[in-house]
Amino acid sequence: MYKALSLEGKVAIVTGGAGGIGQATVDLMIGRGARVAVADIALDRAQAVATKYGDAAIAVGMDLSHEASIKAMVARAVDHFGRLDILHNNATAVGQQLVDADNGIGEMATETWDTFFTTNCRGTMIVTREALPHLVRSGDGAIVNTVSGMALQGNIRFHAYSATKAAMMQMTRAVATAYGRKGVRCNAVAPGLVLTETVAKDFPSAMLKLVLDETPRDRVGAPEDIAEAVAFLASDAARNITGQTLVADGGVSIHIPGFSAYREFFGD
Ligand SMILES: NC(=O)c1ccc[n+]([C@@H]2O[C@H](COP(=O)([O-])OP(=O)(O)OC[C@H]3O[C@@H](n4cnc5c(N)ncnc54)[C@H](O)[C@@H]3O)[C@@H](O)[C@H]2O)c1
């Protein structure tokens, strides 16, 4: 492996590490030499991930919407491993009910908006605040926030979720600006559609076709694609990259409007 990509000797926290993109990131980071605290609301699944790796991983329960549990999670991870070099802010408010309730602003229930902002923005702020002193002490700290392609363009629905992810992109720039001279980089990865187990379960096939038709690459994302981007940004290979959002969406967000119609017109 290219040496700068190595995470040998580093300690990471991955929130939402018990499933999907977070789990793939845990697997990859450990494969590159890191030790990882798998932080998740589903402690049983976090334990199932961590036990695969013996001393290289621990599972820590945490609810992103509860401040005390976040503080306890960071303290436990640092206490256990003795340091912290990487924070992957990846957990998000989840659940089909919440997705269904995430309408356009004209129909938005205040509680839905509050749930997304409490979990994604307030929660991520608290994890970051609690981790920062340890990342500064590391001398070579890196934060990677999982945001979303939905933060880059308007849509008919998902106004609360997408607004939290746009706010997290700004948090990324703010932290990068304030902590660069203190030895901490902060970047984000914006996935497009990623067929995790949760997403794949109920994803409407008509919507999948719609996304694929608008994607320059001929596939949608896999959790491992996003893990690669996260592990790169967390590594020394990205030492001069900070405050950026790396879009990993197969190109769905970069083309002219009517891309699928143009493909038809030009005969693809
Ligand atoms: N899958 C996609 O298509 C996609 C696209 C763009 C962005 N993302 C982002 O990627 C990140 C990971 O999503 P995923 O698709 O892998 O999700 P996932 O549902 O597969 O995994 C999310 C993990 O977070 C945990 N979690 C849920 N609520 C939590 C809470 N309150 N506190 C702590 N942990 C909690 C879950 O138990 C689960 O293990 C999220 O930030 C999501 O917004 C996903």
PDBQT file of the ligand as one rigid body, heavy atoms in Angstrom, charges set to zero:
ROOT
HETATM    1  N1  LIG A 301     -26.954   5.333   1.990  1.00  0.00    +0.000 N 
HETATM    2  C1  LIG A 301     -27.078   6.412   1.231  1.00  0.00    +0.000 C 
HETATM    3  O1  LIG A 301     -27.634   6.391   0.121  1.00  0.00    +0.000 OA
HETATM    4  C2  LIG A 301     -26.492   7.725   1.718  1.00  0.00    +0.000 A 
HETATM    5  C3  LIG A 301     -26.421   8.774   0.797  1.00  0.00    +0.000 A 
HETATM    6  C4  LIG A 301     -25.890   9.982   1.220  1.00  0.00    +0.000 A 
HETATM    7  C5  LIG A 301     -25.444  10.130   2.528  1.00  0.00    +0.000 A 
HETATM    8  N2  LIG A 301     -25.539   9.099   3.404  1.00  0.00    +0.000 N 
HETATM    9  C6  LIG A 301     -25.060   9.317   4.761  1.00  0.00    +0.000 C 
HETATM   10  O2  LIG A 301     -24.154   8.295   5.109  1.00  0.00    +0.000 OA
HETATM   11  C7  LIG A 301     -24.153   8.101   6.527  1.00  0.00    +0.000 C 
HETATM   12  C8  LIG A 301     -24.322   6.651   6.840  1.00  0.00    +0.000 C 
HETATM   13  O3  LIG A 301     -25.556   6.212   6.284  1.00  0.00    +0.000 OA
HETATM   14  P1  LIG A 301     -25.837   4.702   5.899  1.00  0.00    +0.000 P 
HETATM   15  O4  LIG A 301     -26.622   4.732   4.661  1.00  0.00    +0.000 OA
HETATM   16  O5  LIG A 301     -24.602   3.899   5.992  1.00  0.00    +0.000 OA
HETATM   17  O6  LIG A 301     -26.855   4.340   7.096  1.00  0.00    +0.000 OA
HETATM   18  P2  LIG A 301     -27.174   2.958   7.824  1.00  0.00    +0.000 P 
HETATM   19  O7  LIG A 301     -28.603   3.075   8.241  1.00  0.00    +0.000 OA
HETATM   20  O8  LIG A 301     -26.774   1.797   7.009  1.00  0.00    +0.000 OA
HETATM   21  O9  LIG A 301     -26.257   3.046   9.098  1.00  0.00    +0.000 OA
HETATM   22  C9  LIG A 301     -26.417   4.091  10.020  1.00  0.00    +0.000 C 
HETATM   23  C10 LIG A 301     -25.871   3.662  11.370  1.00  0.00    +0.000 C 
HETATM   24  O10 LIG A 301     -26.095   4.729  12.291  1.00  0.00    +0.000 OA
HETATM   25  C11 LIG A 301     -26.657   4.208  13.479  1.00  0.00    +0.000 C 
HETATM   26  N3  LIG A 301     -27.494   5.217  14.127  1.00  0.00    +0.000 N 
HETATM   27  C12 LIG A 301     -28.756   5.576  13.796  1.00  0.00    +0.000 A 
HETATM   28  N4  LIG A 301     -29.206   6.531  14.626  1.00  0.00    +0.000 NA
HETATM   29  C13 LIG A 301     -28.205   6.787  15.502  1.00  0.00    +0.000 A 
HETATM   30  C14 LIG A 301     -28.071   7.657  16.603  1.00  0.00    +0.000 A 
HETATM   31  N5  LIG A 301     -29.073   8.466  16.996  1.00  0.00    +0.000 N 
HETATM   32  N6  LIG A 301     -26.918   7.637  17.311  1.00  0.00    +0.000 NA
HETATM   33  C15 LIG A 301     -25.903   6.821  16.931  1.00  0.00    +0.000 A 
HETATM   34  N7  LIG A 301     -25.956   5.980  15.892  1.00  0.00    +0.000 NA
HETATM   35  C16 LIG A 301     -27.104   5.960  15.186  1.00  0.00    +0.000 A 
HETATM   36  C17 LIG A 301     -27.463   2.994  13.033  1.00  0.00    +0.000 C 
HETATM   37  O11 LIG A 301     -27.674   2.082  14.090  1.00  0.00    +0.000 OA
HETATM   38  C18 LIG A 301     -26.592   2.437  11.923  1.00  0.00    +0.000 C 
HETATM   39  O12 LIG A 301     -25.656   1.485  12.400  1.00  0.00    +0.000 OA
HETATM   40  C19 LIG A 301     -25.274   8.995   7.055  1.00  0.00    +0.000 C 
HETATM   41  O13 LIG A 301     -24.718  10.199   7.550  1.00  0.00    +0.000 OA
HETATM   42  C20 LIG A 301     -26.127   9.268   5.839  1.00  0.00    +0.000 C 
HETATM   43  O14 LIG A 301     -26.830  10.495   5.934  1.00  0.00    +0.000 OA
HETATM   44  C21 LIG A 301     -26.058   7.892   3.022  1.00  0.00    +0.000 A 
ENDROOT
TORSDOF 0
